[in-house]
Amino acid sequence: MSKLFTTMKLKNMELKNRIVMAPMCMFCSDLNGMPNHFHDTHYTTRAVGGAGLIIMEATGVENRGRITDKDLGIWNENQAEKLSKIVEACHAFGAKMGIQLGHAGRKSEVLSEDCIAPSAIAFSERYRNPKEMTKEDIKTVITAFKDAAKRADKAGFDTIELHAAHGYLISEFLSPLPINVPMNMGGI
């Protein structure tokens, strides 16, 4: 506990303490992936509370990449502008801000969009069958991650985390595990 409230340096980013709020799925945006009053309050109060680093929830790099249609997005300038206001407010209280960029891949539940994945195999019986990605789809998603990172940087985020776990798109390309592995993770 003695070091909890001491500064810490991660490369060239100095945190005022070692308290880090990990990203969580909040499912509170509007249907366009825009942050709202909930996000303003949720993140700013963590900064007021003294967190040294706050990592914003899984944020979709494109609409079809969100876990649900209530997840944040950063695929356009309007979203980035609204997120920049939250970053600015948190910075005012000395917190550093991170953002978790992600793409749900075959686990996307955004019904208004095609679900895409490296293969046309559903994650489990609970999920729909995705469309197998073409090379063009892969290039599109890579560009979406790149553009989202640029928007996050422009919005003032201090660090970016790429979400590559939990069976989402990046891990779908990396994992040697079969897709339909039963998981006892409370419905995740």
MINUMI-297244 format. One record per residue: x, y, z of N, C-alpha, C, O in turn; residue number from 1. Coordinates in nm, 3 decimals. Layout:
BEGIN
- X, Y, Z, X, Y, Z, X, Y, Z, X, Y, Z, NUM;
...
This chain:
BEGIN
- 0.080, -0.120, 0.000, 0.000, 0.000, 0.000, 0.084, 0.126, 0.000, 0.038, 0.231, -0.044, 1;
- 0.207, 0.118, 0.048, 0.286, 0.240, 0.062, 0.317, 0.308, -0.072, 0.340, 0.429, -0.075, 2;
- 0.317, 0.232, -0.181, 0.347, 0.292, -0.312, 0.222, 0.329, -0.391, 0.232, 0.391, -0.497, 3;
- 0.105, 0.292, -0.342, -0.019, 0.314, -0.415, -0.040, 0.460, -0.454, -0.090, 0.489, -0.563, 4;
- -0.001, 0.552, -0.367, -0.024, 0.693, -0.393, 0.100, 0.767, -0.440, 0.106, 0.890, -0.433, 5;
- 0.199, 0.692, -0.488, 0.320, 0.756, -0.541, 0.309, 0.763, -0.693, 0.237, 0.685, -0.755, 6;
- 0.382, 0.856, -0.751, 0.381, 0.870, -0.896, 0.442, 0.747, -0.962, 0.518, 0.672, -0.900, 7;
- 0.408, 0.729, -1.085, 0.459, 0.615, -1.162, 0.475, 0.659, -1.306, 0.391, 0.731, -1.360, 8;
- 0.583, 0.617, -1.367, 0.608, 0.652, -1.506, 0.597, 0.528, -1.594, 0.659, 0.425, -1.567, 9;
- 0.517, 0.540, -1.699, 0.505, 0.436, -1.801, 0.556, 0.498, -1.930, 0.488, 0.579, -1.992, 10;
- 0.677, 0.459, -1.969, 0.746, 0.524, -2.081, 0.751, 0.674, -2.054, 0.812, 0.716, -1.956, 11;
- 0.687, 0.756, -2.139, 0.693, 0.901, -2.116, 0.565, 0.957, -2.052, 0.546, 1.078, -2.048, 12;
- 0.477, 0.868, -2.002, 0.353, 0.912, -1.937, 0.370, 0.895, -1.785, 0.393, 0.785, -1.736, 13;
- 0.357, 1.006, -1.714, 0.366, 0.999, -1.568, 0.227, 1.005, -1.507, 0.148, 1.095, -1.536, 14;
- 0.198, 0.907, -1.422, 0.071, 0.901, -1.350, 0.091, 0.960, -1.212, 0.196, 0.941, -1.150, 15;
- -0.009, 1.032, -1.162, 0.002, 1.096, -1.031, -0.002, 0.993, -0.918, 0.042, 1.021, -0.807, 16;
- -0.055, 0.874, -0.947, -0.056, 0.763, -0.851, -0.072, 0.634, -0.930, -0.074, 0.636, -1.054, 17;
- -0.083, 0.523, -0.860, -0.090, 0.393, -0.926, -0.231, 0.336, -0.931, -0.250, 0.216, -0.949, 18;
- -0.328, 0.421, -0.914, -0.468, 0.379, -0.920, -0.513, 0.388, -1.066, -0.515, 0.495, -1.125, 19;
- -0.550, 0.272, -1.121, -0.592, 0.265, -1.260, -0.733, 0.205, -1.266, -0.758, 0.098, -1.211, 20;
- -0.822, 0.275, -1.333, -0.955, 0.221, -1.356, -0.954, 0.148, -1.490, -0.934, 0.209, -1.595, 21;
- -0.974, 0.018, -1.483, -0.974, -0.064, -1.604, -1.100, -0.037, -1.687, -1.201, 0.008, -1.634, 22;
- -1.094, -0.064, -1.817, -1.212, -0.044, -1.902, -1.322, -0.144, -1.867, -1.296, -0.259, -1.832, 23;
- -1.443, -0.095, -1.877, -1.561, -0.179, -1.850, -1.661, -0.155, -1.962, -1.663, -0.048, -2.023, 24;
- -1.743, -0.254, -1.989, -1.852, -0.234, -2.085, -1.968, -0.170, -2.010, -2.020, -0.228, -1.914, 25;
- -2.007, -0.052, -2.053, -2.112, 0.021, -1.983, -2.247, 0.012, -2.054, -2.351, 0.023, -1.989, 26;
- -2.248, -0.008, -2.186, -2.372, -0.021, -2.264, -2.467, 0.096, -2.240, -2.586, 0.076, -2.218, 27;
- -2.413, 0.217, -2.243, -2.494, 0.336, -2.212, -2.493, 0.444, -2.319, -2.549, 0.551, -2.298, 28;
- -2.431, 0.419, -2.433, -2.430, 0.523, -2.537, -2.565, 0.525, -2.607, -2.651, 0.441, -2.583, 29;
- -2.581, 0.623, -2.695, -2.701, 0.620, -2.778, -2.675, 0.522, -2.894, -2.567, 0.464, -2.905, 30;
- -2.774, 0.504, -2.978, -2.762, 0.405, -3.085, -2.658, 0.441, -3.191, -2.623, 0.357, -3.274, 31;
- -2.609, 0.565, -3.188, -2.505, 0.608, -3.282, -2.366, 0.602, -3.221, -2.271, 0.652, -3.281, 32;
- -2.353, 0.542, -3.103, -2.223, 0.530, -3.039, -2.174, 0.658, -2.974, -2.055, 0.671, -2.943, 33;
- -2.264, 0.752, -2.952, -2.225, 0.881, -2.893, -2.228, 0.876, -2.741, -2.321, 0.820, -2.682, 34;
- -2.126, 0.936, -2.677, -2.130, 0.947, -2.531, -2.238, 1.046, -2.490, -2.280, 1.130, -2.570, 35;
- -2.282, 1.035, -2.366, -2.389, 1.121, -2.316, -2.358, 1.164, -2.173, -2.245, 1.149, -2.126, 36;
- -2.458, 1.216, -2.104, -2.439, 1.266, -1.968, -2.385, 1.157, -1.875, -2.304, 1.185, -1.787, 37;
- -2.430, 1.034, -1.894, -2.378, 0.924, -1.813, -2.226, 0.918, -1.821, -2.158, 0.910, -1.719, 38;
- -2.173, 0.921, -1.943, -2.028, 0.910, -1.962, -1.956, 1.031, -1.902, -1.851, 1.015, -1.840, 39;
- -2.012, 1.150, -1.921, -1.953, 1.270, -1.860, -1.938, 1.249, -1.710, -1.831, 1.272, -1.654, 40;
- -2.044, 1.206, -1.647, -2.045, 1.189, -1.501, -1.958, 1.072, -1.458, -1.877, 1.085, -1.366, 41;
- -1.974, 0.958, -1.523, -1.902, 0.836, -1.486, -1.751, 0.856, -1.486, -1.684, 0.824, -1.387, 42;
- -1.697, 0.909, -1.593, -1.552, 0.923, -1.603, -1.500, 1.041, -1.521, -1.395, 1.030, -1.457, 43;
- -1.569, 1.152, -1.524, -1.522, 1.269, -1.450, -1.521, 1.242, -1.300, -1.430, 1.288, -1.231, 44;
- -1.620, 1.171, -1.249, -1.620, 1.142, -1.105, -1.504, 1.051, -1.066, -1.455, 1.059, -0.953, 45;
- -1.460, 0.967, -1.155, -1.342, 0.883, -1.126, -1.217, 0.970, -1.120, -1.127, 0.946, -1.039, 46;
- -1.212, 1.070, -1.204, -1.099, 1.164, -1.201, -1.104, 1.248, -1.073, -1.001, 1.268, -1.008, 47;
- -1.222, 1.296, -1.037, -1.238, 1.372, -0.912, -1.197, 1.284, -0.794, -1.137, 1.333, -0.698, 48;
- -1.231, 1.156, -0.801, -1.197, 1.062, -0.694, -1.050, 1.031, -0.682, -1.008, 0.970, -0.583, 49;
- -0.970, 1.073, -0.780, -0.826, 1.061, -0.767, -0.757, 0.955, -0.850, -0.637, 0.935, -0.835, 50;
- -0.828, 0.885, -0.939, -0.763, 0.784, -1.023, -0.650, 0.848, -1.104, -0.665, 0.956, -1.159, 51;
- -0.537, 0.778, -1.109, -0.423, 0.827, -1.186, -0.441, 0.805, -1.336, -0.398, 0.886, -1.418, 52;
- -0.504, 0.692, -1.371, -0.529, 0.658, -1.511, -0.668, 0.598, -1.521, -0.704, 0.508, -1.445, 53;
- -0.745, 0.649, -1.614, -0.880, 0.598, -1.641, -0.880, 0.548, -1.784, -0.851, 0.623, -1.877, 54;
- -0.912, 0.420, -1.801, -0.920, 0.364, -1.937, -1.067, 0.351, -1.974, -1.142, 0.275, -1.913, 55;
- -1.107, 0.427, -2.075, -1.246, 0.429, -2.119, -1.284, 0.292, -2.175, -1.201, 0.218, -2.227, 56;
- -1.411, 0.263, -2.162, -1.469, 0.135, -2.202, -1.438, 0.097, -2.346, -1.393, 0.179, -2.426, 57;
- -1.462, -0.030, -2.377, -1.446, -0.080, -2.514, -1.522, 0.012, -2.609, -1.644, 0.029, -2.596, 58;
- -1.452, 0.069, -2.704, -1.507, 0.168, -2.795, -1.489, 0.117, -2.938, -1.377, 0.089, -2.981, 59;
- -1.599, 0.106, -3.009, -1.597, 0.047, -3.143, -1.527, 0.134, -3.245, -1.548, 0.256, -3.251, 60;
- -1.445, 0.070, -3.327, -1.376, 0.142, -3.435, -1.465, 0.154, -3.559, -1.435, 0.232, -3.650, 61;
- -1.573, 0.078, -3.562, -1.676, 0.093, -3.664, -1.807, 0.041, -3.605, -1.806, -0.036, -3.509, 62;
- -1.918, 0.084, -3.661, -2.050, 0.049, -3.606, -2.067, -0.102, -3.594, -2.111, -0.150, -3.490, 63;
- -2.034, -0.176, -3.698, -2.053, -0.321, -3.694, -1.955, -0.389, -3.599, -1.966, -0.509, -3.575, 64;
- -1.862, -0.314, -3.546, -1.762, -0.370, -3.455, -1.797, -0.356, -3.308, -1.723, -0.404, -3.222, 65;
- -1.909, -0.291, -3.278, -1.948, -0.277, -3.138, -2.004, -0.408, -3.084, -2.057, -0.489, -3.160, 66;
- -1.990, -0.428, -2.954, -2.045, -0.548, -2.891, -2.197, -0.542, -2.896, -2.263, -0.639, -2.933, 67;
- -2.253, -0.426, -2.859, -2.398, -0.402, -2.870, -2.418, -0.265, -2.933, -2.322, -0.189, -2.951, 68;
- -2.540, -0.234, -2.967, -2.568, -0.103, -3.026, -2.574, 0.007, -2.921, -2.612, 0.120, -2.952, 69;
- -2.538, -0.024, -2.797, -2.532, 0.076, -2.690, -2.388, 0.103, -2.646, -2.365, 0.166, -2.543, 70;
- -2.292, 0.055, -2.725, -2.150, 0.078, -2.695, -2.102, 0.207, -2.761, -2.154, 0.249, -2.864, 71;
- -2.003, 0.267, -2.699, -1.940, 0.387, -2.756, -1.874, 0.355, -2.888, -1.837, 0.241, -2.916, 72;
- -1.860, 0.458, -2.969, -1.787, 0.446, -3.094, -1.691, 0.562, -3.110, -1.705, 0.666, -3.046, 73;
- -1.593, 0.541, -3.197, -1.500, 0.649, -3.232, -1.467, 0.636, -3.381, -1.352, 0.654, -3.422, 74;
- -1.570, 0.605, -3.461, -1.549, 0.592, -3.606, -1.582, 0.721, -3.680, -1.572, 0.725, -3.803, 75;
- -1.620, 0.826, -3.607, -1.641, 0.953, -3.676, -1.598, 1.071, -3.589, -1.575, 1.056, -3.469, 76;
- -1.587, 1.185, -3.651, -1.537, 1.305, -3.583, -1.632, 1.356, -3.474, -1.586, 1.410, -3.374, 77;
- -1.762, 1.339, -3.493, -1.858, 1.384, -3.391, -1.838, 1.308, -3.260, -1.840, 1.367, -3.152, 78;
- -1.818, 1.177, -3.271, -1.794, 1.097, -3.151, -1.663, 1.141, -3.085, -1.658, 1.158, -2.963, 79;
- -1.560, 1.159, -3.164, -1.429, 1.198, -3.110, -1.437, 1.334, -3.041, -1.375, 1.354, -2.936, 80;
- -1.512, 1.426, -3.098, -1.527, 1.559, -3.038, -1.594, 1.549, -2.901, -1.549, 1.612, -2.805, 81;
- -1.701, 1.469, -2.891, -1.769, 1.452, -2.762, -1.677, 1.382, -2.661, -1.675, 1.418, -2.543, 82;
- -1.600, 1.284, -2.706, -1.507, 1.215, -2.617, -1.397, 1.310, -2.570, -1.350, 1.299, -2.456, 83;
- -1.357, 1.403, -2.656, -1.251, 1.497, -2.618, -1.293, 1.584, -2.500, -1.209, 1.624, -2.419, 84;
- -1.422, 1.613, -2.489, -1.472, 1.693, -2.375, -1.457, 1.616, -2.245, -1.425, 1.674, -2.141, 85;
- -1.482, 1.485, -2.250, -1.465, 1.401, -2.131, -1.317, 1.394, -2.093, -1.282, 1.404, -1.976, 86;
- -1.232, 1.376, -2.192, -1.087, 1.372, -2.168, -1.042, 1.502, -2.103, -0.967, 1.501, -2.006, 87;
- -1.087, 1.613, -2.157, -1.049, 1.745, -2.105, -1.093, 1.760, -1.959, -1.017, 1.810, -1.876, 88;
- -1.215, 1.717, -1.928, -1.266, 1.727, -1.791, -1.184, 1.640, -1.695, -1.153, 1.682, -1.584, 89;
- -1.148, 1.521, -1.738, -1.068, 1.432, -1.653, -0.926, 1.484, -1.635, -0.869, 1.474, -1.527, 90;
- -0.870, 1.538, -1.741, -0.737, 1.598, -1.732, -0.735, 1.713, -1.631, -0.635, 1.734, -1.562, 91;
- -0.845, 1.787, -1.622, -0.853, 1.900, -1.529, -0.834, 1.856, -1.384, -0.795, 1.935, -1.298, 92;
- -0.863, 1.729, -1.356, -0.846, 1.675, -1.221, -0.720, 1.589, -1.208, -0.703, 1.516, -1.111, 93;
- -0.632, 1.599, -1.307, -0.502, 1.533, -1.298, -0.498, 1.389, -1.343, -0.394, 1.324, -1.331, 94;
- -0.608, 1.336, -1.394, -0.609, 1.197, -1.441, -0.557, 1.189, -1.584, -0.583, 1.279, -1.665, 95;
- -0.486, 1.084, -1.614, -0.452, 1.051, -1.752, -0.567, 0.967, -1.807, -0.634, 0.896, -1.733, 96;
- -0.588, 0.978, -1.938, -0.700, 0.907, -2.000, -0.653, 0.810, -2.108, -0.572, 0.844, -2.195, 97;
- -0.705, 0.690, -2.099, -0.681, 0.589, -2.201, -0.813, 0.552, -2.266, -0.920, 0.582, -2.212, 98;
- -0.805, 0.489, -2.379, -0.925, 0.440, -2.447, -0.895, 0.300, -2.498, -0.786, 0.273, -2.548, 99;
- -0.993, 0.212, -2.484, -0.980, 0.076, -2.534, -1.051, 0.068, -2.668, -1.174, 0.081, -2.675, 100;
- -0.975, 0.048, -2.773, -1.032, 0.036, -2.908, -1.059, -0.110, -2.937, -0.974, -0.196, -2.913, 101;
- -1.178, -0.137, -2.988, -1.211, -0.276, -3.012, -1.302, -0.298, -3.130, -1.360, -0.205, -3.186, 102;
- -1.312, -0.425, -3.166, -1.404, -0.471, -3.270, -1.453, -0.607, -3.224, -1.373, -0.698, -3.202, 103;
- -1.584, -0.622, -3.210, -1.640, -0.745, -3.154, -1.634, -0.864, -3.249, -1.645, -0.978, -3.205, 104;
- -1.617, -0.839, -3.379, -1.612, -0.951, -3.473, -1.737, -1.036, -3.464, -1.848, -0.984, -3.468, 105;
- -1.720, -1.168, -3.454, -1.834, -1.261, -3.453, -1.920, -1.249, -3.328, -2.027, -1.308, -3.322, 106;
- -1.874, -1.172, -3.228, -1.953, -1.153, -3.106, -2.035, -1.024, -3.109, -2.096, -0.987, -3.009, 107;
- -2.037, -0.956, -3.223, -2.117, -0.833, -3.234, -2.266, -0.866, -3.230, -2.313, -0.958, -3.297, 108;
- -2.338, -0.789, -3.149, -2.483, -0.804, -3.140, -2.555, -0.683, -3.199, -2.672, -0.660, -3.168, 109;
- -2.485, -0.607, -3.283, -2.547, -0.492, -3.349, -2.626, -0.548, -3.468, -2.570, -0.575, -3.574, 110;
- -2.756, -0.564, -3.449, -2.840, -0.632, -3.548, -2.860, -0.553, -3.676, -2.898, -0.610, -3.778, 111;
- -2.836, -0.423, -3.672, -2.852, -0.341, -3.792, -2.734, -0.353, -3.888, -2.736, -0.296, -3.997, 112;
- -2.633, -0.426, -3.848, -2.510, -0.441, -3.929, -2.477, -0.588, -3.950, -2.517, -0.674, -3.871, 113;
- -2.404, -0.616, -4.057, -2.351, -0.751, -4.076, -2.247, -0.778, -3.969, -2.169, -0.691, -3.932, 114;
- -2.248, -0.899, -3.923, -2.147, -0.946, -3.828, -2.035, -1.008, -3.913, -2.063, -1.089, -4.001, 115;
- -1.910, -0.971, -3.888, -1.799, -1.023, -3.967, -1.698, -1.094, -3.878, -1.686, -1.063, -3.759, 116;
- -1.626, -1.189, -3.936, -1.526, -1.265, -3.862, -1.431, -1.332, -3.962, -1.459, -1.334, -4.082, 117;
- -1.319, -1.387, -3.913, -1.226, -1.455, -4.003, -1.287, -1.574, -4.076, -1.243, -1.611, -4.184, 118;
- -1.390, -1.635, -4.014, -1.461, -1.746, -4.079, -1.610, -1.730, -4.052, -1.650, -1.651, -3.966, 119;
- -1.691, -1.803, -4.124, -1.836, -1.793, -4.111, -1.890, -1.887, -4.003, -1.992, -1.953, -4.022, 120;
- -1.820, -1.894, -3.892, -1.859, -1.981, -3.781, -1.904, -1.894, -3.664, -1.833, -1.803, -3.623, 121;
- -2.022, -1.924, -3.611, -2.073, -1.848, -3.496, -1.986, -1.876, -3.374, -1.927, -1.983, -3.361, 122;
- -1.978, -1.777, -3.284, -1.901, -1.794, -3.161, -1.960, -1.906, -3.076, -1.887, -1.987, -3.020, 123;
- -2.091, -1.910, -3.067, -2.163, -2.016, -2.995, -2.306, -2.016, -3.046, -2.341, -1.939, -3.136, 124;
- -2.388, -2.101, -2.990, -2.528, -2.109, -3.032, -2.601, -1.978, -3.004, -2.701, -1.947, -3.069, 125;
- -2.552, -1.903, -2.908, -2.616, -1.776, -2.870, -2.598, -1.668, -2.977, -2.678, -1.576, -2.985, 126;
- -2.495, -1.679, -3.058, -2.461, -1.575, -3.155, -2.500, -1.616, -3.296, -2.510, -1.734, -3.327, 127;
- -2.521, -1.516, -3.381, -2.554, -1.542, -3.521, -2.428, -1.579, -3.599, -2.316, -1.557, -3.553, 128;
- -2.449, -1.637, -3.716, -2.335, -1.671, -3.801, -2.280, -1.544, -3.865, -2.356, -1.466, -3.923, 129;
- -2.150, -1.524, -3.855, -2.090, -1.405, -3.916, -2.065, -1.427, -4.065, -2.067, -1.540, -4.114, 130;
- -2.042, -1.318, -4.133, -1.999, -1.321, -4.272, -1.846, -1.338, -4.269, -1.777, -1.266, -4.196, 131;
- -1.794, -1.432, -4.347, -1.649, -1.449, -4.353, -1.586, -1.326, -4.418, -1.630, -1.281, -4.524, 132;
- -1.485, -1.274, -4.353, -1.420, -1.152, -4.402, -1.342, -1.178, -4.530, -1.274, -1.280, -4.545, 133;
- -1.353, -1.084, -4.621, -1.271, -1.086, -4.741, -1.141, -1.009, -4.711, -1.129, -0.948, -4.605, 134;
- -1.049, -1.014, -4.802, -0.926, -0.934, -4.785, -0.961, -0.785, -4.777, -0.897, -0.710, -4.703, 135;
- -1.061, -0.744, -4.852, -1.104, -0.605, -4.849, -1.163, -0.569, -4.713, -1.138, -0.460, -4.661, 136;
- -1.242, -0.661, -4.655, -1.296, -0.638, -4.520, -1.183, -0.622, -4.418, -1.188, -0.535, -4.331, 137;
- -1.081, -0.706, -4.431, -0.967, -0.699, -4.338, -0.899, -0.563, -4.351, -0.867, -0.499, -4.251, 138;
- -0.876, -0.519, -4.475, -0.814, -0.388, -4.497, -0.901, -0.276, -4.438, -0.850, -0.181, -4.379, 139;
- -1.032, -0.288, -4.455, -1.125, -0.187, -4.402, -1.115, -0.179, -4.250, -1.111, -0.069, -4.194, 140;
- -1.110, -0.293, -4.184, -1.102, -0.294, -4.037, -0.967, -0.242, -3.990, -0.960, -0.168, -3.891, 141;
- -0.860, -0.277, -4.058, -0.727, -0.224, -4.022, -0.729, -0.071, -4.032, -0.679, -0.002, -3.944, 142;
- -0.786, -0.021, -4.139, -0.798, 0.125, -4.157, -0.885, 0.185, -4.048, -0.856, 0.294, -3.999, 143;
- -0.992, 0.116, -4.010, -1.080, 0.167, -3.904, -1.005, 0.179, -3.772, -1.022, 0.278, -3.700, 144;
- -0.922, 0.080, -3.738, -0.840, 0.088, -3.616, -0.741, 0.205, -3.626, -0.724, 0.281, -3.530, 145;
- -0.677, 0.218, -3.741, -0.580, 0.326, -3.760, -0.648, 0.463, -3.747, -0.597, 0.551, -3.677, 146;
- -0.760, 0.479, -3.813, -0.832, 0.607, -3.807, -0.884, 0.636, -3.666, -0.880, 0.750, -3.620, 147;
- -0.932, 0.533, -3.597, -0.980, 0.550, -3.460, -0.865, 0.592, -3.368, -0.883, 0.677, -3.281, 148;
- -0.748, 0.533, -3.387, -0.631, 0.571, -3.306, -0.593, 0.717, -3.331, -0.559, 0.790, -3.237, 149;
- -0.600, 0.760, -3.455, -0.572, 0.901, -3.486, -0.674, 0.993, -3.421, -0.638, 1.098, -3.368, 150;
- -0.802, 0.953, -3.425, -0.906, 1.035, -3.361, -0.885, 1.040, -3.209, -0.901, 1.145, -3.147, 151;
- -0.849, 0.927, -3.151, -0.824, 0.922, -3.006, -0.708, 1.013, -2.969, -0.714, 1.083, -2.868, 152;
- -0.604, 1.011, -3.048, -0.488, 1.098, -3.022, -0.530, 1.244, -3.032, -0.496, 1.326, -2.946, 153;
- -0.603, 1.277, -3.136, -0.650, 1.415, -3.156, -0.744, 1.458, -3.043, -0.746, 1.575, -3.006, 154;
- -0.822, 1.364, -2.989, -0.915, 1.394, -2.880, -0.844, 1.413, -2.747, -0.906, 1.453, -2.648, 155;
- -0.713, 1.383, -2.743, -0.636, 1.408, -2.622, -0.609, 1.288, -2.533, -0.552, 1.303, -2.425, 156;
- -0.650, 1.169, -2.576, -0.622, 1.050, -2.495, -0.471, 1.033, -2.480, -0.394, 1.059, -2.572, 157;
- -0.430, 0.990, -2.361, -0.288, 0.975, -2.331, -0.233, 0.838, -2.370, -0.113, 0.823, -2.391, 158;
- -0.320, 0.740, -2.380, -0.278, 0.606, -2.417, -0.394, 0.533, -2.484, -0.511, 0.566, -2.464, 159;
- -0.360, 0.433, -2.563, -0.459, 0.353, -2.635, -0.432, 0.207, -2.605, -0.318, 0.160, -2.608, 160;
- -0.541, 0.135, -2.577, -0.532, -0.009, -2.557, -0.612, -0.076, -2.668, -0.727, -0.040, -2.691, 161;
- -0.553, -0.173, -2.735, -0.625, -0.250, -2.836, -0.686, -0.371, -2.769, -0.616, -0.449, -2.705, 162;
- -0.817, -0.387, -2.783, -0.887, -0.499, -2.720, -0.865, -0.624, -2.806, -0.921, -0.635, -2.915, 163;
- -0.785, -0.716, -2.755, -0.753, -0.837, -2.831, -0.778, -0.962, -2.746, -0.698, -1.055, -2.747, 164;
- -0.888, -0.962, -2.673, -0.919, -1.075, -2.584, -1.067, -1.110, -2.595, -1.140, -1.053, -2.677, 165;
- -1.109, -1.204, -2.513, -1.249, -1.242, -2.494, -1.320, -1.289, -2.621, -1.443, -1.282, -2.628, 166;
- -1.247, -1.335, -2.720, -1.310, -1.385, -2.841, -1.353, -1.278, -2.939, -1.429, -1.306, -3.032, 167;
- -1.306, -1.153, -2.920, -1.338, -1.046, -3.013, -1.245, -1.054, -3.133, -1.155, -1.138, -3.136, 168;
- -1.264, -0.967, -3.231, -1.206, -0.985, -3.364, -1.055, -1.012, -3.365, -1.011, -1.108, -3.428, 169;
- -0.976, -0.930, -3.299, -0.831, -0.952, -3.306, -0.796, -1.091, -3.254, -0.716, -1.162, -3.314, 170;
- -0.856, -1.130, -3.142, -0.826, -1.262, -3.086, -0.880, -1.374, -3.175, -0.829, -1.486, -3.171, 171;
- -0.982, -1.344, -3.255, -1.034, -1.445, -3.347, -0.929, -1.482, -3.452, -0.926, -1.595, -3.501, 172;
- -0.843, -1.388, -3.484, -0.733, -1.415, -3.577, -0.615, -1.482, -3.507, -0.538, -1.554, -3.571, 173;
- -0.599, -1.459, -3.378, -0.480, -1.502, -3.306, -0.494, -1.633, -3.231, -0.396, -1.705, -3.212, 174;
- -0.614, -1.665, -3.187, -0.632, -1.779, -3.098, -0.625, -1.912, -3.171, -0.685, -1.929, -3.277, 175;
- -0.550, -2.008, -3.114, -0.546, -2.142, -3.173, -0.664, -2.228, -3.125, -0.679, -2.342, -3.170, 176;
- -0.746, -2.175, -3.034, -0.856, -2.253, -2.979, -0.970, -2.265, -3.078, -0.994, -2.175, -3.158, 177;
- -1.041, -2.378, -3.073, -1.160, -2.390, -3.157, -1.262, -2.286, -3.114, -1.262, -2.241, -3.000, 178;
- -1.349, -2.249, -3.205, -1.443, -2.141, -3.179, -1.549, -2.180, -3.076, -1.574, -2.103, -2.984, 179;
- -1.609, -2.294, -3.090, -1.722, -2.329, -3.005, -1.679, -2.398, -2.876, -1.732, -2.504, -2.842, 180;
- -1.586, -2.339, -2.806, -1.543, -2.392, -2.677, -1.643, -2.344, -2.572, -1.666, -2.224, -2.561, 181;
- -1.703, -2.437, -2.496, -1.797, -2.393, -2.391, -1.723, -2.306, -2.290, -1.614, -2.340, -2.245, 182;
- -1.785, -2.195, -2.254, -1.722, -2.106, -2.158, -1.819, -2.080, -2.044, -1.936, -2.049, -2.067, 183;
- -1.772, -2.093, -1.924, -1.854, -2.065, -1.808, -1.813, -1.931, -1.752, -1.745, -1.923, -1.650, 184;
- -1.854, -1.824, -1.821, -1.813, -1.689, -1.781, -1.936, -1.600, -1.762, -1.932, -1.482, -1.794, 185;
- -2.042, -1.656, -1.711, -2.158, -1.573, -1.681, -2.221, -1.510, -1.804, -2.270, -1.397, -1.796, 186;
- -2.221, -1.578, -1.916, -2.287, -1.526, -2.036, -2.199, -1.442, -2.126, -2.248, -1.388, -2.225, 187;
- -2.072, -1.429, -2.095, -1.983, -1.349, -2.180, -1.961, -1.421, -2.311, -1.889, -1.372, -2.397, 188;
